[in-house]
Amino acid sequence: SIAILLYLARKFKTPDHWYPSDLQKRARVDEYLSWQHVSIRGKGSKLFLTKVFLPLLTGQPVPPEKLEGVAEKLNVVLKQFEEKFLQDKPFIAGSEVSLADLVALVELMQPVGAGYDLFQQRPKLAEWRGRVEEAVGKQLFREAHEGVLNIQNL
């Protein structure tokens, strides 16, 4: 999906803020896109799979201690994300939304869809989410995440 996003940004010459031509901003986007594979994606997806799909496949509830361990690993990378990538900026690459923000928020919505509200105790993360939603449009954001947010209704 990252390769497709970068291809589309280049092919259709999207507005510069999505994949900045400024080398430092682009490096920041690229850095996040590389980091997220084994951090937010890995830990967020594991929580989602453990909490939603494992019980569906096995017919058994997940032991709370197993879920707590998975959630704790996600919390570690969320802290890293806030400290390393968000810092005190509105968005990952600075003052404008980028592909890095889109990818990050999509990955973070999976645990939310599983019933783990990771934004509740993280005001910096919640404020960033609000800015990203506003940048892409709240209606589009809702439509894009409708499936994952309703996954527990299976």
Disulfide bonds with the S-S distance in Angstrom:
none
